[in-house]
Structure formats: C-alpha cells, structure tokens
C-alpha cells in the first residue's frame, strides 16, 4: 500500500468514492515546489519552486485502487504520470505518489487557477 497526494477534483470525498469505490482515509497535506496548472480542461501539477499546493494525503491506497486511478487520470494516454513526491502533513514529511502533467499536456496552453497556488 502507498500514500497518494490528491488535489483538485479528488479532494472531494464523494468524487474519490465514485471513482475508487471506497471512502479514502485522508489527512490535510501540502506539496511544496509545485503549482496547479490547467490544459485541455484538466488540472494537473507542474514543478514550480516558488509555489505549493494544498491537498490531502490518502493513506493506505491499495495497488488495484492505483490501477483504477491510473485509468481515471488517463495515464496510458499520456495525460498524467504518477510519480513519487514528498509532502508535509503538519510538521512531518511523508513520501507519497501524485499525478503530474504527462507528455500529452501542452505547456503552451497552461494557466494557473485562481487561489490554487501560494
């Protein structure tokens, strides 16, 4: 099992339940060095050393759930990639996985959403 940093639509417990089929065990978390950008109607993470993203750490994500989430994020189509990141939960650092921009995202079409970045 792994931990997953969620942001944007998956911070909503109802959306997570609808996608994965179970309620997530979450903790508020902060991801430093990234910001949320948008392209093709999707929100995704891009590296930005001056920003951070507030979200949730979903604990105890099982491998079959990751496969479901990979499908939801269109990993095979290149919209997102799942990678390891370090998040802050309170004062503690934790390793997690997160969905970031994949090769199919067009950086020229990106923009930050209001109120989503530091």
Secondary structure, DSSP 8 states (H G I E B T S, - for coil): -EEEEE-GGGGSHHHHHHHHSS--EEEEEEEEEEEEEEETTEEEEEEEEEEEEEEEEEEEE-HHHHHHHHHHTTTTTTSEEEEEEEEEETTEEEEEEEEEE-TTS-GGG-EE-TTS--
